Structure formats: structure tokens, C-alpha cells
């Protein structure tokens, strides 16, 4: 058995797809999209941070 330095989650490339929308003037615009895995986000600053306003 051999060890690798790359975690398994980094071995897979993000899933890509193209989203196409049509404007009111019938112009088609395509966007290349990349799936970003879920995570967490806490908005705000620490209670003791200098200059913080509540």
C-alpha cells in the first residue's frame, strides 16, 4: 500500500455545467458554472473587536 499527499476530495474535479438564459430581446447568454461544495459562514465580527458597532 502506498500513501499519497493529496486528500481524496482534491482528486475529483468540480462538476461543471453550462447555464443558458434568454433575454427579453431573445439574446442567448451562456454561463459556465462550477459546483461549489457546501460549507458554513458566520456574518459579523467578534464582539470584542475594536471599532465594532452593534
N, CA, C and O of each residue as an XYZ file, in Angstrom:
216
protein
N       0.855     -1.180      0.000
C       0.000      0.000      0.000
C       0.897      1.238      0.000
O       1.919      1.267      0.686
N       0.517      2.248     -0.761
C       1.286      3.486     -0.792
C       0.422      4.636     -0.322
O      -0.804      4.602     -0.428
N       1.081      5.650      0.198
C       0.367      6.837      0.679
C       0.525      7.955     -0.334
O       1.544      8.045     -1.019
N      -0.476      8.795     -0.426
C      -0.396      9.967     -1.292
C      -0.557     11.208     -0.443
O      -1.135     11.161      0.643
N      -0.038     12.325     -0.945
C      -0.139     13.574     -0.197
C      -1.383     14.371     -0.556
O      -1.646     15.409      0.052
N      -2.148     13.908     -1.527
C      -3.350     14.614     -1.956
C      -4.581     13.977     -1.322
O      -4.820     12.784     -1.510
N      -5.372     14.759     -0.567
C      -6.609     14.203      0.004
C      -7.552     13.736     -1.094
O      -7.544     14.282     -2.197
N      -8.355     12.739     -0.797
C      -9.279     12.176     -1.785
C     -10.205     13.230     -2.372
O     -10.530     13.168     -3.558
N     -10.636     14.199     -1.566
C     -11.571     15.219     -2.050
C     -10.943     16.118     -3.106
O     -11.658     16.711     -3.915
N      -9.606     16.230     -3.111
C      -8.946     17.065     -4.105
C      -8.686     16.303     -5.397
O      -8.368     16.916     -6.417
N      -8.814     14.976     -5.375
C      -8.594     14.184     -6.575
C      -9.690     14.405     -7.605
O      -9.441     14.262     -8.802
N     -10.888     14.748     -7.172
C     -12.022     14.934     -8.067
C     -12.111     16.395     -8.486
O     -11.986     17.298     -7.658
N     -12.328     16.615     -9.768
C     -12.519     17.977    -10.251
C     -13.950     18.408     -9.973
O     -14.855     17.574     -9.948
N     -14.168     19.718     -9.762
C     -15.541     20.195     -9.531
C     -16.421     19.910    -10.741
O     -15.961     19.963    -11.882
N     -17.687     19.609    -10.482
C     -18.645     19.364    -11.561
C     -18.929     20.685    -12.270
O     -19.235     21.686    -11.623
N     -18.829     20.687    -13.590
C     -19.071     21.891    -14.386
C     -20.300     21.682    -15.257
O     -20.596     20.563    -15.675
N     -21.001     22.755    -15.522
C     -22.113     22.706    -16.462
C     -22.336     24.101    -17.018
O     -21.816     25.080    -16.481
N     -23.100     24.194    -18.084
C     -23.393     25.477    -18.721
C     -24.864     25.801    -18.532
O     -25.735     24.969    -18.785
N     -25.124     27.002    -18.090
C     -26.493     27.505    -17.919
C     -26.715     28.555    -19.009
O     -25.928     29.493    -19.133
N     -27.767     28.405    -19.787
C     -28.076     29.358    -20.850
C     -29.409     30.023    -20.549
O     -30.402     29.358    -20.254
N     -29.412     31.346    -20.629
C     -30.639     32.109    -20.403
C     -30.943     32.922    -21.660
O     -30.048     33.232    -22.447
N     -32.199     33.253    -21.831
C     -32.629     34.065    -22.964
C     -33.159     35.385    -22.428
O     -34.007     35.408    -21.536
N     -32.654     36.485    -22.978
C     -33.080     37.809    -22.544
C     -34.419     38.167    -23.186
O     -34.922     37.442    -24.044
N     -34.981     39.282    -22.762
C     -36.253     39.742    -23.334
C     -36.139     40.027    -24.823
O     -37.127     39.961    -25.554
N     -34.918     40.346    -25.272
C     -34.716     40.621    -26.702
C     -34.260     39.366    -27.460
O     -33.684     39.464    -28.544
N     -34.524     38.184    -26.879
C     -34.204     36.884    -27.484
C     -32.709     36.647    -27.693
O     -32.323     35.837    -28.536
N     -31.879     37.337    -26.944
C     -30.440     37.086    -26.985
C     -30.129     35.960    -25.999
O     -30.603     35.978    -24.863
N     -29.333     34.985    -26.431
C     -28.963     33.874    -25.556
C     -27.605     34.169    -24.922
O     -26.651     34.528    -25.612
N     -27.533     34.012    -23.606
C     -26.297     34.227    -22.860
C     -26.001     32.955    -22.083
O     -26.862     32.433    -21.375
N     -24.771     32.459    -22.223
C     -24.376     31.232    -21.534
C     -23.372     31.540    -20.428
O     -22.494     32.390    -20.579
N     -23.523     30.836    -19.327
C     -22.629     30.965    -18.187
C     -22.029     29.598    -17.896
O     -22.763     28.618    -17.765
N     -20.708     29.518    -17.795
C     -20.068     28.275    -17.385
C     -20.076     28.252    -15.864
O     -19.521     29.141    -15.220
N     -20.704     27.236    -15.298
C     -20.896     27.147    -13.854
C     -20.018     26.048    -13.269
O     -19.722     25.055    -13.934
N     -19.604     26.235    -12.011
C     -18.836     25.236    -11.278
C     -19.521     25.031     -9.940
O     -19.793     25.989     -9.218
N     -19.799     23.773     -9.614
C     -20.427     23.449     -8.342
C     -19.435     23.688     -7.208
O     -18.301     23.212     -7.260
N     -19.858     24.414     -6.198
C     -19.037     24.669     -5.015
C     -19.703     23.962     -3.854
O     -20.887     24.164     -3.586
N     -18.946     23.146     -3.177
C     -19.478     22.371     -2.059
C     -19.973     23.253     -0.925
O     -19.507     24.378     -0.743
N     -20.922     22.727     -0.168
C     -21.495     23.460      0.952
C     -20.480     23.697      2.059
O     -19.476     22.992      2.158
N     -20.742     24.662      2.861
C     -19.870     24.996      3.981
C     -20.650     25.785      5.004
O     -21.868     25.644      5.123
N     -19.944     26.609      5.735
C     -20.619     27.444      6.725
C     -20.052     28.854      6.673
O     -18.917     29.069      6.246
N     -20.850     29.795      7.109
C     -20.457     31.194      7.095
C     -21.124     31.878      8.273
O     -22.329     31.736      8.482
N     -20.353     32.609      9.029
C     -20.884     33.365     10.155
C     -20.610     34.829      9.875
O     -19.457     35.262      9.862
N     -21.677     35.596      9.650
C     -21.530     37.001      9.315
C     -21.323     37.819     10.572
O     -21.926     37.551     11.610
N     -20.466     38.818     10.467
C     -20.238     39.715     11.590
C     -18.799     39.659     12.061
O     -17.958     38.979     11.472
N     -18.538     40.372     13.112
C     -17.200     40.411     13.685
C     -17.266     39.985     15.143
O     -18.337     40.008     15.749
N     -16.127     39.595     15.710
C     -16.119     39.201     17.118
C     -16.606     40.341     18.015
O     -16.354     41.511     17.725
N     -17.297     40.005     19.092
C     -17.870     41.017     19.994
C     -16.822     41.975     20.537
O     -17.134     43.141     20.781
N     -15.601     41.526     20.732
C     -14.562     42.375     21.314
C     -13.704     43.108     20.308
O     -12.715     43.727     20.702
N     -14.032     43.070     19.028
C     -13.206     43.695     18.004
C     -13.278     45.216     18.100
O     -14.358     45.789     18.248
N     -12.107     45.866     18.014
C     -12.041     47.330     18.071
C     -12.824     47.928     16.914
O     -12.704     47.454     15.784
N     -13.624     48.959     17.170
C     -14.395     49.639     16.141
C     -15.701     48.967     15.784
O     -16.410     49.427     14.889
N     -16.033     47.883     16.468
C     -17.287     47.176     16.182
C     -18.475     48.039     16.579
O     -18.462     48.676     17.632
N     -19.502     48.058     15.736
C     -20.736     48.784     16.035
C     -21.880     47.793     16.017
O     -21.997     46.998     15.084
N     -22.727     47.828     17.036
C     -23.865     46.902     17.094
C     -25.111     47.520     16.526
O     -26.161     46.877     16.498
